[in-house]
């Protein structure tokens, strides 16, 4: 093995470790540390990592493992009486995102495809940042945390048809059968979640044989994940859909109870590589030439997302303080939005400058959102989480 490769791995691990320690002190999300490491080691600063293709490939595997974990960790409420509220919120948010994108056609002279892709990007928020913030503030299992998680779960489900719509935008014509497949896949994923949620356990052949062998659990689980990804890709859907569906199924098979713990380090590593890759693509020259535009977009994005998210929650019956704070947690660009941006760029739906703008705004919005949310919590939202109620009934439990 060449020492140069080992040296690059060592430098990358050391830089990420130092940045994590720094951001841990500041109580900021580690995703920014990963992206900053890619920026520092990339071609625009130190130039240590030159082969971006390898990092990109590893990062793509990280996205699949991330979707697998979303399926495994999915905790849909058993009492679904309040679910109409987060569903309604996401519907309102999607309509607002579409209107904002169409406004961009007239105000910024964007073409229809670019505007539609940008609306998809605005529809999704960062699950990792919101989840970590709720964990840090011991609010993950409160009514407030349940509401935010429910919205993010619905966004994860919506990610599947959005990816499929990208494929349709890339084709000159869309047949009725393609629309039918899109609708069927969305209905199937929703049905699968609700159905599996009611099932206590799934039985498979050779379960006892697999259960007692951790190595076999690991590789069979990975095999199922990638097999489902290949299957969905072969029928014209996204690979992420297959990984997500495999996670939902594996969660209910008792033989794979250990797989969540065994794959977590892999998920952390591969997802870190995905954000390192984003840092590598962060063009400092583009940032320097367009710094005013980028900062304006970040500020507008956070305030715009926070404002309209707060209005949406207010329409659904929550008070202004709760609505503003919940909106603050949902005021950034999500990691799945970046996947949409990268795929749209590969399909020539957005140009290179739009991709650079989205990456720059996304990375900065993750950092700015954490600061913005802390300010909202300090100066506006001072009541304890226990005072927040989803409905007048007791809050739902998760399976």
C-alpha positions in Angstrom: 0.0 0.0 0.0 1.3 3.4 -0.9 2.3 5.7 2.0 0.7 8.6 0.2 -2.8 7.2 0.5 -2.2 6.4 4.2 -0.9 9.9 4.8 -4.0 11.4 3.2 -6.3 9.3 5.4 -4.3 10.2 8.5 -4.3 13.9 7.7 -8.1 13.8 6.9 -8.8 11.9 10.2 -6.7 14.3 12.2 -8.2 17.5 10.7 -11.7 16.2 11.2 -10.9 15.2 14.9 -9.5 18.7 15.6 -12.5 20.4 14.0 -15.0 18.2 15.8 -13.3 19.2 19.1 -13.6 22.8 18.1 -17.3 22.6 17.1 -18.1 20.5 20.1 -16.9 23.4 22.3 -19.1 25.7 20.3 -22.1 23.3 20.4 -22.3 23.4 16.6 -23.2 20.5 14.3 -20.4 18.2 13.1 -21.6 18.3 9.5 -19.9 21.7 9.2 -16.7 20.2 10.5 -16.7 17.6 7.8 -17.4 20.1 5.1 -14.7 22.5 6.5 -12.2 19.6 6.5 -12.9 19.0 2.8 -12.5 22.7 2.1 -9.2 22.9 3.9 -7.7 19.8 2.3 -9.2 20.4 -1.1 -7.8 22.1 -4.3 -8.7 25.7 -3.2 -6.6 25.7 0.1 -4.0 23.1 0.8 -4.5 20.9 -2.2 -3.8 17.6 -0.3 -6.8 15.7 -1.6 -6.8 15.7 -5.4 -8.8 12.7 -6.3 -12.4 13.9 -5.6 -13.9 11.0 -7.5 -13.0 8.5 -4.7 -14.4 10.7 -2.0 -17.6 11.2 -4.1 -18.1 7.5 -4.6 -17.6 6.8 -0.8 -20.0 9.7 -0.1 -22.7 8.1 -2.4 -22.4 4.9 -0.4 -22.9 7.0 2.7 -26.2 8.4 1.3 -27.5 4.9 0.9 -26.5 3.9 4.4 -28.1 7.1 5.7 -31.3 6.1 4.0 -31.0 2.6 5.4 -30.7 4.1 8.9 -33.7 6.3 8.3 -35.7 3.2 7.6 -34.3 1.3 10.6 -34.7 4.3 13.0 -38.1 5.3 11.8 -40.5 5.7 14.7 -43.9 6.4 13.3 -46.4 7.3 16.1 -48.8 4.4 16.9 -51.5 7.0 17.7 -51.8 8.7 14.3 -54.6 11.1 15.4 -52.3 14.2 15.2 -50.4 13.2 12.0 -52.6 15.4 9.8 -50.8 18.4 11.3 -47.3 17.7 10.2 -48.6 16.4 6.9 -50.6 19.7 6.5 -47.5 21.6 7.4 -45.4 19.9 4.8 -48.1 20.4 2.2 -48.2 24.2 3.0 -44.4 24.3 2.9 -44.3 22.6 -0.5 -46.8 25.0 -2.0 -44.9 28.0 -0.6 -41.6 26.6 -2.0 -43.2 26.1 -5.4 -44.6 29.7 -5.4 -41.2 31.0 -4.4 -39.5 29.1 -7.2 -42.0 30.3 -9.8 -41.5 33.9 -8.5 -37.8 33.3 -9.3 -38.7 32.6 -13.0 -40.0 36.2 -13.3 -37.7 38.0 -10.9 -34.4 36.2 -11.6 -35.2 34.9 -15.1 -34.7 31.3 -14.2 -35.8 28.6 -16.6 -38.6 26.3 -15.5 -36.5 23.2 -14.8 -34.0 25.2 -12.6 -36.9 26.8 -10.7 -38.6 23.5 -10.0 -35.3 21.9 -8.8 -34.8 24.8 -6.4 -38.3 24.4 -5.1 -37.5 20.7 -4.4 -34.4 21.8 -2.5 -36.4 24.3 -0.4 -39.0 21.6 0.6 -36.5 19.5 2.7 -34.7 20.4 5.9 -31.6 19.0 7.6 -32.6 16.0 9.7 -29.2 15.6 11.4 -29.0 19.2 12.6 -32.5 19.2 14.0 -32.1 15.8 15.7 -28.8 16.6 17.3 -30.1 20.0 18.5 -33.1 18.3 20.1 -30.9 15.6 21.7 -28.5 18.3 23.1 -31.4 20.2 24.6 -33.1 16.9 26.0 -36.2 17.6 23.9 -36.1 14.6 21.5 -38.9 12.7 23.3 -41.0 15.7 24.3 -44.1 16.8 22.4 -42.1 19.5 20.7 -39.5 16.9 19.6 -42.2 14.5 18.4 -43.7 17.3 16.2 -40.4 18.2 14.6 -39.4 14.5 14.0 -42.8 13.8 12.5 -42.3 16.7 10.0 -38.8 15.3 9.1 -40.2 11.8 8.7 -42.8 13.1 6.2 -40.0 15.0 4.4 -38.0 11.7 4.2 -41.0 10.0 2.6 -41.5 13.0 0.2 -37.8 12.6 -0.9 -38.7 9.5 -2.9 -41.2 11.1 -5.3 -39.0 14.2 -5.6 -36.1 12.0 -6.8 -38.3 10.3 -9.3 -39.6 13.6 -10.6 -36.0 14.6 -11.3 -35.8 11.6 -13.7 -39.0 12.8 -15.4 -37.7 16.3 -15.8 -34.6 14.9 -17.5 -36.7 13.2 -20.2 -38.2 15.0 -23.2 -41.6 13.4 -22.6 -43.2 11.6 -19.7 -45.7 8.8 -20.4 -48.7 8.0 -18.3 -47.1 4.8 -17.2 -44.2 6.7 -15.6 -46.6 8.9 -13.7 -48.4 5.8 -12.6 -45.1 4.2 -11.3 -44.3 7.4 -9.4 -47.7 7.5 -7.7 -47.6 3.8 -7.0 -44.1 4.0 -5.4 -45.2 6.8 -3.1 -48.3 5.0 -2.1 -46.3 1.8 -1.6 -43.7 3.5 0.7 -46.4 5.1 2.8 -48.3 1.8 3.0 -45.1 -0.1 3.9 -44.4 2.3 6.8 -47.9 2.1 8.2 -48.1 -1.7 7.7 -44.7 -2.6 9.1 -45.4 -0.3 12.0 -48.4 -2.5 13.0 -46.4 -5.7 12.7 -44.5 -6.7 15.8 -42.0 -9.0 14.0 -41.2 -10.4 10.5 -40.1 -14.0 10.2 -37.5 -15.1 7.6 -35.9 -18.5 6.7 -32.7 -19.3 8.5 -33.4 -16.6 11.1 -31.9 -18.5 14.0 -28.8 -19.2 11.9 -28.3 -15.5 11.1 -29.1 -14.3 14.6 -26.2 -15.9 16.3 -23.6 -14.7 13.8 -22.8 -11.0 13.9 -20.6 -11.1 10.9 -23.3 -12.7 8.8 -25.8 -10.2 10.1 -23.6 -7.3 8.9 -23.0 -8.6 5.4 -26.5 -10.0 4.8 -27.9 -6.6 5.9 -25.6 -4.7 3.6 -26.5 -7.2 0.8 -30.2 -6.6 1.3 -29.7 -2.8 1.4 -27.7 -2.7 -1.9 -29.9 -5.3 -3.6 -33.0 -3.2 -2.9 -31.2 -0.2 -4.2 -30.2 -1.9 -7.4 -33.8 -3.2 -7.8 -35.4 0.2 -7.4 -32.8 1.7 -9.7 -33.5 -0.9 -12.4 -37.2 -0.1 -12.6 -36.5 3.6 -12.9 -36.8 4.7 -9.3 -34.1 6.1 -7.0 -31.5 3.9 -5.2 -32.3 5.8 -2.0 -35.8 4.4 -2.1 -34.5 0.9 -2.1 -32.2 1.6 0.8 -35.0 3.3 2.7 -37.4 0.4 2.2 -34.8 -2.2 3.2 -34.2 -0.4 6.5 -37.9 -0.5 7.3 -38.0 -4.2 6.7 -34.8 -5.0 8.6 -36.1 -3.1 11.6 -38.8 -5.7 12.1 -36.6 -8.8 11.7 -35.3 -9.8 15.1 -32.3 -11.6 13.6 -31.0 -8.1 12.6 -31.3 -6.4 16.0 -27.6 -6.0 16.2 -27.1 -4.6 12.7 -28.1 -1.0 13.8 -25.2 -0.9 16.2 -22.8 -2.7 13.9 -23.4 -0.3 10.9 -23.5 2.9 12.9 -19.8 3.6 12.6 -20.0 2.8 8.8 -22.8 5.3 8.5 -20.9 8.0 10.4 -17.8 7.5 8.3 -19.6 7.3 4.9 -21.8 10.3 5.7 -18.8 12.2 6.8 -17.2 11.5 3.4 -20.3 12.8 1.7 -19.9 16.2 3.5 -16.1 16.1 3.0 -16.9 15.8 -0.7 -19.2 18.8 -0.5 -16.4 20.7 1.1 -14.1 19.7 -1.7 -16.5 21.1 -4.2 -16.8 24.4 -2.3 -15.2 26.8 -4.7 -13.5 29.6 -2.8 -13.0 31.7 -6.0 -16.7 31.5 -6.7 -17.4 32.4 -3.0 -15.1 35.4 -3.2 -16.6 36.6 -6.4 -20.2 36.1 -5.2 -19.9 36.6 -1.4 -22.6 39.3 -1.3 -25.0 37.0 -3.2 -24.3 34.0 -1.1 -24.6 35.8 2.3 -27.8 37.4 1.0 -29.2 34.0 0.0 -28.3 32.5 3.4 -29.9 35.3 5.3 -33.0 35.3 3.1 -33.2 31.5 3.2 -33.1 31.3 7.0 -35.5 34.2 7.6 -37.8 33.1 4.7 -37.9 29.5 5.9 -38.4 30.5 9.5 -41.1 33.0 8.7 -43.2 30.8 6.5 -42.7 27.7 8.6 -43.9 29.7 11.6 -46.9 31.0 9.7 -47.7 27.4 8.7 -47.5 26.2 12.3 -49.7 29.1 13.4 -52.3 28.2 10.8 -52.3 24.7 12.3 -53.2 26.2 15.7 -49.9 26.6 17.6 -49.0 29.8 19.3 -46.5 32.2 17.9 -43.6 31.4 20.3 -43.8 27.7 19.5 -44.3 28.4 15.8 -41.3 30.6 15.5 -39.0 28.2 17.4 -40.2 25.2 15.5 -39.7 27.2 12.3 -36.1 28.1 13.3 -35.2 24.4 13.5 -36.7 23.9 10.0 -35.0 26.9 8.4 -32.0 25.3 6.6 -31.3 23.2 3.5 -31.3 19.5 4.2 -28.7 16.9 3.4 -31.2 15.2 1.1 -31.6 18.6 -0.7 -27.9 18.4 -1.5 -28.5 14.9 -3.0 -31.2 16.4 -5.2 -28.8 19.2 -6.2 -26.0 16.9 -7.2 -28.3 14.6 -9.1 -29.9 17.5 -10.9 -26.5 18.8 -11.9 -25.6 15.3 -13.3 -28.8 15.4 -15.3 -28.0 18.9 -16.6 -31.2 20.3 -15.0 -29.1 23.0 -13.2 -25.8 24.5 -14.3 -22.5 24.5 -12.4 -23.0 28.0 -11.0 -26.4 27.1 -9.5 -24.8 23.9 -7.9 -22.0 26.0 -6.4 -24.5 28.4 -5.0 -26.6 25.7 -3.5 -23.6 24.0 -1.9 -22.2 27.3 -0.5 -25.6 28.4 0.9 -26.3 24.9 2.3 -23.1 24.6 4.2 -23.4 28.1 5.6 -27.1 27.7 6.4 -26.3 24.7 8.6 -23.9 26.8 10.7 -26.1 29.9 10.7 -29.3 27.9 11.6 -27.7 26.6 14.8 -26.8 30.1 15.8 -30.2 31.5 14.8 -32.0 28.8 16.7 -30.0 29.4 19.8 -30.9 33.1 19.6 -34.6 32.3 19.1 -34.5 30.0 22.1 -32.7 32.6 24.3 -34.7 35.7 23.4 -38.2 34.5 22.2 -38.8 30.9 23.3 -38.1 30.8 27.0 -40.8 28.4 28.2 -39.8 24.8 29.0 -40.5 22.1 26.4 -42.9 20.4 28.8 -45.3 23.3 28.2 -45.6 22.5 24.5 -48.5 20.2 23.6 -49.2 18.6 20.3 -52.9 18.4 20.9 -55.2 18.5 23.9 -54.8 14.8 24.2 -51.8 13.0 25.5 -48.9 12.9 23.1 -48.6 9.8 20.9 -46.1 7.0 21.5 -43.6 5.7 18.9 -43.0 2.1 18.0 
